[in-house]
Amino acid sequence: MPTSPRSTASDKTRQQIIHVTERLFAEKGFRAMTLRDVTRDAKVNLAAVNYHFGSKSKLIREVIRDRIEPINIERLSRLDDLIELHGAEPVPVASIFDSLFRPLFESDGKGTGPNPALIQMIGRAFTEPADFMRGMHRDFFKELSARYLFELKRSCPELSEETLRYRFFLSISTMLGATIDQVILENLSNGKSKQRNYDRLVSELIAYAAAGFAHS
């Protein structure tokens, strides 16, 4: 069925609102940005924002979902491929982390590293209140985390449930830190690592996380 001009215009308005909100969230954070900021910069009225999203909280959720959901789908697809490849045998820990980490570092779709807008959003999210982070994790990472913890338990049956959770948390925190704070690597190398080698970075990250996670 052909797309009507009205439908196309509505979709364009929705995407414009998401694009502007993404930038404002990265610049100001959830608490400081306002719907007035959004309507001004997107050149739409408040009724358009309410029609497409309903509220500021729902708008932010959609902005984050637009960036995170494709990455999570790719992560689970790669994990499923690994499970099928290894059959009844547990998947090696390094391979599990590869499927979890690498899609984030390929999120720009151009082979040049993480999507810059997404990295800004991740960095800004860390400045938000705990209830904001809890809500974001519940909406976008709870199911994903459960899948990964299940496979890591199969690969490391000697680890207790509590140890699995702590080490998974530390692995995720390391991934996020490596993504948003690479200036530290540049300083450690006296400027030699100014040209960012994301493939090397994610490979070292996987090796580091896997070694620490599986250590008894």
VEXFIMAR-325464 format. One record per residue (C-alpha): residue number from 1; residue in one letter; x, y, z. Coordinates in Angstrom, 1 decimal. Each point is the difference from the previous one (the first is absolute). Layout:
N
   resi   resn        X        Y        Z
    NUM      A        X        Y        Z
...
END
This chain:
216
   resi   resn        X        Y        Z
      1      M      0.0      0.0      0.0
      2      P      1.5      3.4     -1.0
      3      T      1.0      2.3      2.8
      4      S     -2.3      3.1      0.2
      5      P      1.6      3.5      0.0
      6      R     -1.6      0.5      3.5
      7      S      1.7     -3.1      1.3
      8      T      3.4      0.9     -1.4
      9      A     -0.3      3.5      1.5
     10      S     -0.9     -1.5      3.4
     11      D      3.0     -2.4     -0.1
     12      K      2.3      2.9     -1.0
     13      T     -1.3      2.1      3.0
     14      R      0.5     -3.0      2.4
     15      Q      3.6     -0.5     -1.2
     16      Q      0.7      3.7      0.3
     17      I     -1.2      0.0      3.6
     18      I      2.1     -3.0      0.8
     19      H      3.1      1.5     -1.7
     20      V     -0.3      3.3      1.9
     21      T     -0.8     -1.8      3.3
     22      E      3.1     -2.2     -0.3
     23      R      2.2      3.1     -0.4
     24      L     -1.7      1.8      2.9
     25      F      0.3     -3.0      2.3
     26      A      3.7     -0.4     -0.8
     27      E      0.5      3.8      0.7
     28      K     -2.2      0.5      3.0
     29      G     -1.2     -3.3      1.4
     30      F     -3.5     -1.1      0.8
     31      R     -0.6      2.3      2.9
     32      A      1.2      3.2     -1.6
     33      M     -1.5     -0.4     -3.5
     34      T     -3.6      1.1     -0.5
     35      L     -2.7     -0.7     -2.5
     36      R      0.1      3.7     -0.8
     37      D      3.7     -0.5     -1.1
     38      V     -1.2     -2.9     -2.1
     39      T     -2.8      1.8     -1.7
     40      R      2.1      3.1     -0.6
     41      D      3.0     -1.9     -1.6
     42      A     -2.2     -2.5     -1.9
     43      K     -2.3      2.9     -1.2
     44      V     -3.1     -1.9      1.0
     45      N     -2.8      0.7      2.5
     46      L     -0.6     -1.7      3.3
     47      A     -3.0     -1.8     -1.5
     48      A      2.3     -1.8     -2.4
     49      V      2.3     -1.3      2.8
     50      N     -3.0     -1.1      2.0
     51      Y     -1.5     -1.7     -3.0
     52      H      3.1     -2.1     -0.8
     53      F      1.3     -0.6      3.5
     54      G     -2.4      1.1      2.7
     55      S      2.5      1.2      2.5
     56      K      3.6      1.1      0.6
     57      S      0.8     -3.4      1.6
     58      K     -1.4     -2.0     -2.9
     59      L      1.8      2.3     -2.5
     60      I      3.3     -0.7      1.6
     61      R     -0.7     -3.7      0.2
     62      E     -0.7      0.0     -3.8
     63      V      3.2      1.9     -0.7
     64      I      2.1     -2.5      2.0
     65      R     -1.9     -2.9     -1.5
     66      D      0.8      1.2     -3.5
     67      R      3.7     -0.2      0.7
     68      I      0.1     -3.1      2.4
     69      E     -2.5     -2.4     -1.5
     70      P      1.9     -0.7     -3.3
     71      I      3.2     -0.7      2.0
     72      N     -1.8     -2.3      2.4
     73      I     -1.6     -1.9     -2.9
     74      E      3.4     -0.4     -1.6
     75      R      1.5     -1.2      3.3
     76      L     -2.7     -2.7      0.5
     77      S      0.3     -1.1     -3.7
     78      R      3.8     -0.5      0.5
     79      L     -0.5     -1.8      3.3
     80      D     -2.6     -2.3     -1.6
     81      D      2.5     -0.8     -2.9
     82      L      2.6     -0.9      2.6
     83      I     -2.4     -2.3      1.9
     84      E     -0.9     -1.7     -3.2
     85      L      3.7     -0.3     -1.0
     86      H      1.0     -1.6      3.3
     87      G     -3.0     -2.3      0.3
     88      A     -0.2     -1.6      3.4
     89      E      3.4      1.4      1.0
     90      P      0.2      3.3      1.9
     91      V      1.0      3.0     -2.0
     92      P      3.6      1.3      0.9
     93      V     -0.2      3.0      2.2
     94      A      2.1      2.1     -2.4
     95      S     -2.5     -0.7     -2.8
     96      I     -2.9      0.9      2.3
     97      F      1.6      3.4      0.7
     98      D      0.8      0.5     -3.7
     99      S     -3.7     -0.3     -0.8
    100      L     -0.8      2.5      2.8
    101      F      2.7      2.6     -0.5
    102      R      0.7      0.1     -3.7
    103      P     -3.5      1.2     -1.3
    104      L      0.4      3.1      2.2
    105      F      3.4      0.8     -1.6
    106      E     -1.5     -0.6     -3.5
    107      S     -3.1      2.1      0.6
    108      D      0.9      2.8     -2.4
    109      G     -0.4     -2.4     -2.9
    110      K      3.1      1.4     -1.7
    111      G      2.7     -2.1      1.6
    112      T      1.4      3.1      1.8
    113      G     -1.2     -0.8      3.6
    114      P     -3.0      0.6      2.2
    115      N     -2.7      2.4     -1.1
    116      P      1.1      3.5      1.4
    117      A     -3.6      1.0      0.9
    118      L     -0.5     -3.3      1.9
    119      I      3.3      0.6      1.9
    120      Q     -1.1      3.5      1.0
    121      M     -3.3     -1.5      1.2
    122      I      1.8     -2.7      2.1
    123      G      2.2      2.6      1.5
    124      R     -2.9      2.2      0.9
    125      A     -2.0     -2.9      1.4
    126      F      2.6     -0.4      2.8
    127      T     -0.8      3.4      1.3
    128      E     -3.7     -0.8      0.4
    129      P     -1.7     -1.1      3.3
    130      A      0.0     -3.6      1.0
    131      D     -3.7     -0.5     -0.8
    132      F      0.7      1.1     -3.6
    133      M      2.8     -2.6     -0.3
    134      R     -2.2     -2.7      1.6
    135      G     -2.8      0.8     -2.4
    136      M      2.3     -0.1     -3.0
    137      H      1.6     -3.3      1.0
    138      R     -3.5     -1.5      0.6
    139      D     -1.3      1.0     -3.4
    140      F      3.1     -0.7     -2.1
    141      F      2.4     -2.3      1.7
    142      K     -1.8     -2.3      2.5
    143      E     -0.9     -2.7     -2.5
    144      L      3.3      0.3     -1.7
    145      S      1.9     -0.3      3.3
    146      A     -1.9     -3.1      0.9
    147      R      0.8     -1.7     -3.3
    148      Y      3.7      0.8      0.4
    149      L      0.2     -1.0      3.6
    150      F     -1.6     -3.3     -0.9
    151      E      2.6     -0.8     -2.6
    152      L      2.9      1.2      2.3
    153      K     -1.3     -2.3      2.7
    154      R      0.2     -2.9     -2.5
    155      S      3.5      1.0     -0.8
    156      C      1.1      0.6      3.6
    157      P     -2.1     -2.5      2.1
    158      E      2.5      0.3      2.9
    159      L     -1.0      3.6      0.6
    160      S     -2.8      0.9      2.4
    161      E     -3.0      2.0     -1.1
    162      E      1.3      3.0      2.0
    163      T      3.4     -0.2     -1.5
    164      L     -1.5     -0.2     -3.5
    165      R     -2.0      3.1      0.6
    166      Y      3.0      2.0      1.4
    167      R      2.3     -1.0     -2.8
    168      F     -2.6      0.7     -2.6
    169      F     -0.6      3.4      1.5
    170      L      3.7      0.7      0.0
    171      S      0.4     -1.2     -3.6
    172      I     -2.8      2.3     -1.2
    173      S      1.4      2.9      2.0
    174      T      3.4     -0.5     -1.6
    175      M     -1.6     -0.1     -3.5
    176      L     -1.8      3.3      0.6
    177      G      3.0      1.6      1.5
    178      A      2.2     -1.0     -2.9
    179      T     -2.6      1.3     -2.4
    180      I     -0.5      3.5      1.4
    181      D      3.4      0.8      1.6
    182      Q      2.6     -0.8     -2.5
    183      V      1.9      3.2      0.7
    184      I      1.6     -2.0      2.9
    185      L      1.6     -2.4     -2.5
    186      E      1.3      3.0     -2.0
    187      N      1.6      1.5      3.1
    188      L      1.5     -3.4      1.1
    189      S      1.7     -0.3     -3.4
    190      N      1.3      3.6      0.0
    191      G     -2.1      0.7     -3.1
    192      K      1.0     -3.1     -1.9
    193      S     -3.5     -1.4      0.2
    194      K     -1.7      3.2     -1.2
    195      Q     -1.1     -1.8     -3.2
    196      R     -2.6     -2.3      1.5
    197      N      0.2     -3.6     -1.1
    198      Y     -3.4     -1.4      1.0
    199      D      0.7     -3.5     -1.2
    200      R      3.0     -0.2      2.3
    201      L     -1.9      1.6      2.8
    202      V     -2.9     -2.4     -0.1
    203      S      2.4     -3.0     -0.4
    204      E      1.9      1.0      3.1
    205      L     -3.2      0.7      1.8
    206      I     -1.3     -3.5     -0.8
    207      A      3.2     -1.7      1.1
    208      Y      0.1      2.1      3.2
    209      A     -3.6     -0.7      1.0
    210      A      0.1     -3.7     -0.9
    211      A      3.2     -0.6      2.1
    212      G     -1.4      1.8      3.0
    213      F     -3.4     -1.6     -0.3
    214      A      1.1     -3.6     -0.2
    215      H      2.8      0.4      2.7
    216      S     -0.8     -2.3      2.9
END
